Amino acid sequence: MTRPFNFSAGPAAIPEEVLTQAAAEMLDWHGSGMGVMEMSHRGKEFLSIYAQTKADFRALMAVPPEFKILFMQGGGLGENAIVPLNLSRGGKIDSVVTGSWSQKSQKEARKYAQVHIAASTEATGYTRLPDPASWDLSADANYVHICSNETIDGIEFQTLPDLQALGSKAPLVVDFSSHVASRPVDWSKIGLAFGGAQKNLGPAGLTVVVVREDLLGHALDICPSAFNYETVADNQSMYNTPPTFAIYVAGLTFQWLKHQTEGELHGIAAMEQRNIAKAELLYRAIDQSQLYFNKVDADCRSRMNVPFFLRDESRNDAFLEGAKARGLLQLKGHKSVGGMRASIYNAMPLAGVQALVDYMHTFEKSQA
C-alpha cells in the first residue's frame, strides 16, 4: 500500500514504522494479553513503557539532570494557562509576540498575571523576528515567554535568545510544540519548555513539559492540583491518569528517532540535517517561482511549517484539488491567514517534499 503524503499541521503524520508497530501490538503488548489502551497506568507493564519513554526523550534531547520531564494533558493551548499558574507568582511576565500562538499565549496569561509585551511584530504581519537586543525586558519579570516556532505564520527562532546576556535574570519559557525533536535544544538558555505531541512526537492528548527543578513549588493557590508542576513531578506524571496510549506511541517515535541516520549523524542531529534539506528544497521552489511566494524573512523561516501563497488566489481551489489527486494532503493554509501551508515534520520524508515540489512546478506550467 502506498500512503499519501500528509502535510497536516497537527494532528500530523506519524512515522509509518511507528504506526505499523502500534497496530501489531494493539491487542497484545509483549505477551501481556492486553493492549496498551487497556492497561492500568500503575501496572508494571505501563510503568515500564513510561520509564523507557522518558529515558529515551531525555537521551534524544540531551535534557540535563536538573530538569524534570513531565507528561501532561491539555496541549500547548492549555499550557498557556498552566505556565502562568505555576511560574508567574501573580506578578509580571514578559511576552514576545511573533505570531498567532504567542499572541494567544499572552492573552491567556493575562488572566493570572500582569503581561508586559517586550516585543511584537504584529504591526508588520508576523513576517520577521524582532532583534533580541531591541526587546524591552522588565527588571521584575518572573519569566519571559516565546514561541520558538510559529505553526501558523511560519516563523522560527534559529537560535534561542540569551536572556542573561540581555540583562534579564528571568527564566526563558519556550513553546516548542511544532519543532520539538527537529533540532537540538540549548538547555542552558531555558527554564521551561513545553510542547503538544501531535505535531512531531505522536498523537494528540500528550503534552511534554521540561522544567528546571528550581522553578517548581511556586504555583498559585488557584492552580488545579493536576496542573501543579511540583505535584506532577513528585508523582512521576501519575497524579492523575496520564494519556497512556499517547505516551506509548510517543515512546515508539522516540525509538524511531534514535535509529535515524544521516551520514555519521544519528538521532536529533540526523533529523536536523534532513529537515534543513527538506526546507531548502521547498523554499527554493517557492522563491524561484513566478506563481508562489512566501512572506517571511529568509533568516527566520520555519523548517517545519512552510506557508506560501498563489499570486492569483482564484487558482487556490484548483491547486488543492490537483494536489489531492496526487496524494498530497492537507495543504490548505490556516483559516486566519489563507493560502497554503506545508508542514514538513520529522515524519515527512524527503520524497514527500520532492513530490510536492514536482507538483508545484507542473501546476505552475499548466497555469501559464
URFENBEL-V454396 format. One record per helix or strand of 3 or more residues. SS is the DSSP state (H for helix, E for strand). FROM is the first residue (numbers start at 1). TO is the last residue. If there is no record, write none. Layout:
BEGIN
SS/FROM/TO
SS/FROM/TO
END
This chain:
BEGIN
H/16/24
H/36/38
H/44/61
E/67/72
H/75/87
E/92/97
H/100/109
E/114/120
H/122/124
H/132/134
E/143/147
E/171/175
H/187/189
E/192/196
E/207/212
H/213/215
H/225/227
H/229/234
H/244/258
H/267/287
H/298/300
E/305/310
H/313/325
E/340/343
H/350/367
END
